[in-house]
Amino acid sequence: MAIKTRFTELFGVEHPIAQGGMQWVGKAELVSAVANAGALGFLTALTQPTPEALSKEIARTREMTDKPFGVNLTILPAMTPPPYAEYRAAIIESGIKIVETAGYKPQEHVDHAADKVKIPMLASGGIADARGLVAALALGADGVNMGTRFCVTQEAPIPMAFKEQMVANDERQTDLIFRTLHNTARVMRNAVSQEVVQIERAGGAKFEDVAHLVAGTRGRDALAQGDTDGGIWSAGMVQGLIHDIPTVKDLVDGMVAEAEALIRGRLAGMVA
Protein backbone atom coordinates (compact mmCIF):
# COMPACT_ATOMS: atom_id res chain seq x y z
CA MET A 1 0.00 0.00 0.00
CA ALA A 2 1.26 3.45 -0.90
CA ILE A 3 -0.10 6.61 0.65
CA LYS A 4 -1.12 8.80 -2.28
CA THR A 5 -2.32 12.36 -1.79
CA ARG A 6 -2.65 15.54 -3.82
CA PHE A 7 0.83 16.42 -2.60
CA THR A 8 2.49 13.26 -3.92
CA GLU A 9 0.70 13.61 -7.25
CA LEU A 10 1.51 17.29 -7.74
CA PHE A 11 5.19 17.06 -6.84
CA GLY A 12 5.89 13.61 -8.24
CA VAL A 13 7.15 12.07 -5.01
CA GLU A 14 6.44 8.65 -3.56
CA HIS A 15 5.58 9.62 0.02
CA PRO A 16 3.62 12.54 1.55
CA ILE A 17 6.61 13.74 3.56
CA ALA A 18 8.72 16.87 3.12
CA GLN A 19 11.96 18.05 4.68
CA GLY A 20 11.63 21.79 5.05
CA GLY A 21 14.37 24.37 4.77
CA MET A 22 16.70 24.23 7.77
CA GLN A 23 19.55 26.68 8.25
CA TRP A 24 22.98 25.01 8.13
CA VAL A 25 21.31 21.61 7.63
CA GLY A 26 19.53 21.83 4.28
CA LYS A 27 22.50 20.88 2.14
CA ALA A 28 22.99 18.46 -0.75
CA GLU A 29 23.82 15.47 1.44
CA LEU A 30 20.54 15.58 3.34
CA VAL A 31 18.32 16.82 0.52
CA SER A 32 19.47 14.15 -1.93
CA ALA A 33 18.99 11.45 0.72
CA VAL A 34 15.44 12.67 1.33
CA ALA A 35 14.70 12.75 -2.40
CA ASN A 36 16.17 9.28 -2.94
CA ALA A 37 13.98 7.99 -0.09
CA GLY A 38 10.88 9.13 -1.97
CA ALA A 39 10.13 12.29 0.02
CA LEU A 40 10.58 15.95 -0.96
CA GLY A 41 13.72 17.70 0.27
CA PHE A 42 14.57 21.39 0.23
CA LEU A 43 17.96 23.04 -0.01
CA THR A 44 18.23 26.10 2.24
CA ALA A 45 19.27 28.99 0.02
CA LEU A 46 20.70 31.23 2.73
CA THR A 47 22.89 28.45 4.11
CA GLN A 48 25.04 29.13 1.08
CA PRO A 49 27.29 32.19 1.48
CA THR A 50 26.55 33.62 -1.97
CA PRO A 51 24.02 33.16 -4.78
CA GLU A 52 26.82 31.61 -6.85
CA ALA A 53 27.44 29.06 -4.12
CA LEU A 54 23.72 28.24 -4.13
CA SER A 55 23.86 27.53 -7.86
CA LYS A 56 26.75 25.14 -7.25
CA GLU A 57 24.90 23.42 -4.39
CA ILE A 58 21.88 22.90 -6.63
CA ALA A 59 24.13 21.33 -9.27
CA ARG A 60 25.80 19.16 -6.60
CA THR A 61 22.42 17.93 -5.42
CA ARG A 62 21.47 17.00 -8.97
CA GLU A 63 24.61 14.88 -9.16
CA MET A 64 23.38 12.94 -6.12
CA THR A 65 19.73 12.41 -7.09
CA ASP A 66 17.48 12.43 -10.13
CA LYS A 67 14.36 12.83 -7.97
CA PRO A 68 12.42 16.07 -7.37
CA PHE A 69 13.72 18.54 -4.79
CA GLY A 70 13.20 22.21 -4.07
CA VAL A 71 14.87 25.28 -2.61
CA ASN A 72 13.81 27.23 0.48
CA LEU A 73 14.27 31.00 0.60
CA THR A 74 13.26 32.30 4.02
CA ILE A 75 12.79 36.03 4.47
CA LEU A 76 13.43 37.04 8.08
CA PRO A 77 14.74 40.07 9.95
CA ALA A 78 18.54 40.13 9.83
CA MET A 79 21.30 42.40 11.12
CA THR A 80 22.68 42.43 7.57
CA PRO A 81 19.99 41.39 5.06
CA PRO A 82 21.26 39.10 2.29
CA PRO A 83 20.79 39.93 -1.42
CA TYR A 84 17.40 38.24 -1.75
CA ALA A 85 16.94 39.25 -5.39
CA GLU A 86 20.22 37.61 -6.38
CA TYR A 87 19.34 34.42 -4.53
CA ARG A 88 15.96 34.38 -6.29
CA ALA A 89 17.72 34.77 -9.62
CA ALA A 90 20.05 31.86 -8.82
CA ILE A 91 17.04 29.66 -8.04
CA ILE A 92 15.25 30.60 -11.25
CA GLU A 93 18.31 30.35 -13.48
CA SER A 94 19.08 26.90 -12.07
CA GLY A 95 15.70 25.70 -13.29
CA ILE A 96 14.26 24.91 -9.88
CA LYS A 97 10.51 24.35 -10.16
CA ILE A 98 9.69 23.92 -6.46
CA VAL A 99 10.31 26.86 -4.10
CA GLU A 100 9.39 27.13 -0.43
CA THR A 101 9.33 30.48 1.33
CA ALA A 102 8.58 31.53 4.89
CA GLY A 103 8.98 34.42 7.27
CA TYR A 104 6.80 37.06 5.66
CA LYS A 105 3.53 37.59 7.50
CA PRO A 106 0.54 36.53 5.35
CA GLN A 107 -1.87 39.34 4.50
CA GLU A 108 -4.83 37.32 5.64
CA HIS A 109 -5.32 34.40 8.02
CA VAL A 110 -7.76 31.79 6.75
CA ASP A 111 -9.66 29.84 9.41
CA HIS A 112 -10.49 26.20 8.81
CA ALA A 113 -7.87 26.00 6.08
CA ALA A 114 -8.65 22.43 5.08
CA ASP A 115 -12.16 23.55 4.08
CA LYS A 116 -11.08 26.75 2.37
CA VAL A 117 -7.75 26.04 0.68
CA LYS A 118 -8.05 24.12 -2.57
CA ILE A 119 -4.35 23.39 -3.08
CA PRO A 120 -2.35 20.65 -1.32
CA MET A 121 -1.52 21.55 2.26
CA LEU A 122 1.19 20.19 4.54
CA ALA A 123 1.02 19.99 8.33
CA SER A 124 4.20 21.19 10.00
CA GLY A 125 5.44 21.27 13.58
CA GLY A 126 5.62 18.55 16.19
CA ILE A 127 5.68 15.65 13.72
CA ALA A 128 8.30 12.92 13.98
CA ASP A 129 6.60 9.58 13.52
CA ALA A 130 3.85 7.60 11.80
CA ARG A 131 1.19 8.60 14.32
CA GLY A 132 1.80 12.25 13.53
CA LEU A 133 1.59 11.53 9.81
CA VAL A 134 -1.69 9.63 10.12
CA ALA A 135 -3.16 12.29 12.41
CA ALA A 136 -2.24 15.05 9.95
CA LEU A 137 -3.85 13.18 7.07
CA ALA A 138 -6.99 12.63 9.15
CA LEU A 139 -7.19 16.36 9.89
CA GLY A 140 -7.18 17.17 6.18
CA ALA A 141 -3.51 17.72 5.36
CA ASP A 142 -2.03 16.18 2.22
CA GLY A 143 1.25 15.39 3.92
CA VAL A 144 3.68 16.49 6.59
CA ASN A 145 6.74 18.68 6.79
CA MET A 146 9.47 17.76 9.30
CA GLY A 147 12.51 19.70 10.43
CA THR A 148 13.92 18.56 13.77
CA ARG A 149 13.31 14.89 12.95
CA PHE A 150 15.43 15.13 9.77
CA CYS A 151 18.19 16.86 11.73
CA VAL A 152 18.54 13.67 13.73
CA THR A 153 19.49 11.38 10.85
CA GLN A 154 22.78 9.93 9.71
CA GLU A 155 22.92 12.13 6.60
CA ALA A 156 22.19 15.45 8.31
CA PRO A 157 25.42 17.49 7.92
CA ILE A 158 25.77 18.46 11.58
CA PRO A 159 28.04 17.11 14.33
CA MET A 160 26.93 13.94 16.09
CA ALA A 161 27.02 15.85 19.39
CA PHE A 162 23.97 17.88 18.31
CA LYS A 163 22.09 14.79 17.16
CA GLU A 164 22.85 12.93 20.38
CA GLN A 165 21.77 15.95 22.44
CA MET A 166 18.39 16.07 20.70
CA VAL A 167 17.91 12.33 21.27
CA ALA A 168 18.74 12.80 24.97
CA ASN A 169 16.42 15.80 25.33
CA ASP A 170 12.74 15.50 26.14
CA GLU A 171 9.98 17.84 25.02
CA ARG A 172 10.76 20.25 27.87
CA GLN A 173 14.29 20.98 26.71
CA THR A 174 13.49 23.98 24.54
CA ASP A 175 13.27 27.72 25.15
CA LEU A 176 11.15 30.42 23.55
CA ILE A 177 13.30 33.42 22.75
CA PHE A 178 12.48 36.84 21.26
CA ARG A 179 9.03 36.77 22.87
CA THR A 180 9.36 40.33 24.13
CA LEU A 181 10.66 41.36 20.69
CA HIS A 182 7.53 40.02 18.98
CA ASN A 183 9.50 37.54 16.88
CA THR A 184 9.22 34.37 18.97
CA ALA A 185 11.44 31.42 18.09
CA ARG A 186 11.75 28.00 19.72
CA VAL A 187 15.29 26.73 20.20
CA MET A 188 17.07 23.86 21.90
CA ARG A 189 17.70 24.75 25.54
CA ASN A 190 21.36 25.42 26.28
CA ALA A 191 23.51 27.96 28.11
CA VAL A 192 23.05 30.63 25.43
CA SER A 193 19.28 30.28 25.13
CA GLN A 194 18.94 30.47 28.92
CA GLU A 195 20.97 33.68 28.96
CA VAL A 196 18.72 35.20 26.29
CA VAL A 197 15.62 34.23 28.29
CA GLN A 198 17.04 35.84 31.44
CA ILE A 199 17.84 39.08 29.62
CA GLU A 200 14.32 39.26 28.20
CA ARG A 201 12.73 38.33 31.52
CA ALA A 202 14.36 41.34 33.17
CA GLY A 203 12.21 43.57 30.97
CA GLY A 204 12.90 46.36 28.51
CA ALA A 205 15.28 44.31 26.40
CA LYS A 206 16.12 45.42 22.88
CA PHE A 207 17.51 43.24 20.13
CA GLU A 208 20.89 44.89 20.60
CA ASP A 209 21.00 43.41 24.12
CA VAL A 210 20.94 39.84 22.82
CA ALA A 211 22.42 40.27 19.34
CA HIS A 212 25.84 38.98 20.40
CA LEU A 213 24.24 35.81 21.73
CA VAL A 214 21.93 35.01 18.81
CA ALA A 215 24.10 36.09 15.88
CA GLY A 216 23.99 33.60 13.03
CA THR A 217 27.78 33.54 12.81
CA ARG A 218 27.99 32.46 16.44
CA GLY A 219 25.55 29.63 15.84
CA ARG A 220 27.43 28.57 12.72
CA ASP A 221 30.74 28.52 14.57
CA ALA A 222 29.24 26.49 17.42
CA LEU A 223 27.92 24.01 14.90
CA ALA A 224 31.28 23.71 13.18
CA GLN A 225 32.97 23.06 16.53
CA GLY A 226 30.33 20.61 17.77
CA ASP A 227 29.68 22.88 20.76
CA THR A 228 26.04 22.40 21.77
CA ASP A 229 26.30 25.27 24.29
CA GLY A 230 28.04 27.67 21.92
CA GLY A 231 25.11 29.30 20.17
CA ILE A 232 21.43 29.24 19.29
CA TRP A 233 20.10 26.08 17.63
CA SER A 234 16.51 25.75 16.36
CA ALA A 235 14.71 22.64 17.60
CA GLY A 236 11.15 21.73 18.41
CA MET A 237 9.42 20.08 21.34
CA VAL A 238 9.23 17.07 19.04
CA GLN A 239 12.66 16.17 20.43
CA GLY A 240 10.66 14.18 22.98
CA LEU A 241 9.53 11.80 20.22
CA ILE A 242 13.02 11.20 18.81
CA HIS A 243 14.86 8.20 20.18
CA ASP A 244 17.32 7.18 17.46
CA ILE A 245 19.55 8.43 14.65
CA PRO A 246 18.49 6.43 11.58
CA THR A 247 19.38 6.86 7.93
CA VAL A 248 16.90 9.01 6.04
CA LYS A 249 15.72 5.99 4.07
CA ASP A 250 15.08 3.96 7.21
CA LEU A 251 13.23 6.89 8.78
CA VAL A 252 10.95 7.49 5.79
CA ASP A 253 10.35 3.81 5.03
CA GLY A 254 9.60 3.10 8.69
CA MET A 255 7.18 6.01 9.03
CA VAL A 256 5.25 5.09 5.92
CA ALA A 257 5.11 1.37 6.76
CA GLU A 258 3.85 2.07 10.28
CA ALA A 259 1.36 4.64 8.98
CA GLU A 260 -0.01 2.09 6.52
CA ALA A 261 -0.31 -0.46 9.33
CA LEU A 262 -2.19 2.03 11.51
CA ILE A 263 -4.61 2.89 8.71
CA ARG A 264 -5.21 -0.73 7.69
CA GLY A 265 -5.31 -2.08 11.23
CA ARG A 266 -6.30 0.06 14.17
CA LEU A 267 -8.28 2.68 12.25
CA ALA A 268 -9.96 0.28 9.84
CA GLY A 269 -10.97 -1.86 12.80
CA MET A 270 -12.97 1.02 14.24
CA VAL A 271 -15.34 1.03 11.28
CA ALA A 272 -18.13 -1.53 11.60
N, C-alpha and C positions, 0 to 999 in steps of 0.2 A: 504493500500500500504506500502510495506517495501522497503527501499533503499538497494539493494543488489549490492555489488561491489566485485572485486577480493580480497579486504582487508577483508570483512566480511566472505567470503568463506574460505580464507586461515586460518584465525585465529579463526573461529568458533564463531564469535560474531554477535549480532543482528543488530547493527548500525555501520556505518562507522565513528566512533568517537573514538579517543584515548586521554587518559590523560597521558601526558608525565611525565618523571621523574622530580620532583621538590624538591629541597633541603628543608628539614625540613617539607615538606608538604606531600610527597609521602609515607604515612604510611598506615597501614592496614585499618584504619577507612575509609579513602577516597578511597583507591584502591578497597576495597570490595564493597563499594557503587557504584562505577563506573561499576564494573563488574556485579553487580546485576541489574543495569539499562540497561544492554545490550551493553555497550561500553567496550573498552579495557583499563584497568588501569595498571600503572606501579609503583611498589615499588621503592624508591630511595635507592640504596644500601648504599651509603656513608652517608645517614642520620643516619644509625645505627652505633654506636660507635666501634663495632668490627664485624668481620665476623660471630662470634658465635651469636651475637645479630641479625644479618641479617637472619640467619637460623631460629631463633625463630620468627622473624617478618613474614617470609614466612609461617611458620606453623600457626601463629595466623591469617593470612589472609585466609588461607584455612579453618579455623574454621568458618569464616564469609561469605564465598562464595564457591560455587562449580563451578563457571564460570571461563573461562580463564582469566589469568592476567600474567603480566611479571615483569621483574626486570630491572631497569636502572642502568648502571655503567658508569658514566661520568668520562672521563680522562682529567683533567685540571691542569694547573700549580698550585702548592700549596706550602706554606711555609714549611710544613712537609708532604710529599706525603704519602698517606695511603698505606697499603699492598694490592695492587691491585690483586696480584696473589691469595692471601688468600680469598679475596672477590669473585673472579671468581670461586674458588673451592667451596665456600659455595653455590653459585648459581647452579653450576653443580650438586653437591651432593644432593641438595634439589629437584632435578628433574624438575627445571624450563626449559620450552621449548622455551619461548619467552624472548629474551634479547634485550634491546635497549642500544646503546652506542652513545656517542657524545664527542666532544672536540678535537679529533685528526684530524688534517687537512687532508682531502682526498688527495690522490696522484694525482688525475686528476679531473678536473672540466668538467662535461658533459653538453654542451649547449642543449637546447630544450629537457630536460630530458623526458618529456612525450612521445616523439617520439623515444627516444633511449633506455630508461630503460624498460625492459620487466617484471619486478616484480612490485607488488603493491607499490604505492607511496602515501605518505600522505603529504598534505599541512600543514605547521605550521607557526604560527606567525600572529597576528592580527585578529584571528578568535574567535568570541564569540557568534555568532547567526546563525540562519538559512540561512540568505543571504550569509554569508561567506561560509557556507557549500555548498550551491548550486553553488556559484561562483567557489569554488575549484573543484567541480565535473565537471563543465563545462570546466574548464581549463585542465582537464585530470587527476586530482588526483583521487585516489580511496577512499579517506576519509580525515579527518582532525585531527590534533593533537592540543589540547588546554592546556595551562598552567595557565595563569592568570585567565581565566574564571572559572576554577575548584577551584582555590584558594578562590574564592568568592562564596562558597556554604556552606550550613549548616554543612556538614560533614568534611570539610577541618579542620585539627587539628591545627588551628592557632587562636589567640585571635580575638574576634569580632572587636576590635579596628582597626586591619589591614584590615579586610573585609570592614568595614564601610568607612575607608579612601579611599580604591580603588573605592568604589561606588561613593564617593563624588568627586574624582578626575576626570578631563577630560583628553583627549589625550595629553595635553601639560604638564601634571604633571609627567614627567619622566626626567631623566638625563642620558647622555652617559658618562660613566667613563672609565678610562684606554685607552682613545683614543691615548694619546701620548706614551703609553706603548705597543701599537700594540696588544691589547687584549680587544677590546671594549666590554662593557657590558651595557645593558639598565636596569636602576633601578628606583624604585619609588622615586620621588623627595622628599627629606627631608633635615634636617639640615646637616646630615653627607654627603649625596651625593653632596650637594652644596659646602661643604668644600673641598671635593675631586676635584671637578671641578675647584675651585679657585686655588688650589695648582698646578694642571696640567696647567691651563691657564697662570700661571706665567712663565712657561717654564723651561726646564731642570729637570723636576721632575723624580725621580727614584721610583721604587716600595716601597723602604724603607721609602720614605717620606709619603706614604699614608697607609702603612701596618697596622698601629694602628687603622685606621679608617675603613678599609675594612675586617679586620680579621673575619674569619668565627665564631669564638667564640663570638665576639662582637655582630654579627648579631643574633646568637642563643640566647644570653642572652637578647637582646632587644625583641626578639620574645616571650621568656618565660615571660617577664615582661609586655608585651603588650605595649611597648614603640615604637611608630612608628617613632620617631626621634632618636632612640638609635643606629641604625646600618644600614647597607646596606640591601635592600630588592629588589629582582628581580621582575620586573613587566613591562608589555608592554604598548604601547600606546593604546592597546585595552581596557584599563580602561575606555576610553570614550564611549564604547558601553555597559558597565556594569551598570545596574540600580537597581539590586535587589540581594538578597542573598537567592536563592532557595535551595531546596534539590537537590541532584545530579539527582535523578529520574525525578523530575519536569523539571530540566534543559534539560536533554537528551530527554525526551519525548516531551517537547515543541519544541525543535530545530527540531527534526525529523518531527513532525506533521506540523510545519510551512514550512519546506523544501518541504515536499510532496505537500502541498497546493500551494506553489510557482511553483513547476514543473507542477502540473496538471492544475493550473489556469493561472497565468500570462504568463508563458513561453509557455505552450501549445497553448494559445490563439494567440501567435505571428505567429504560423505556419498555413498557409492557407490550 
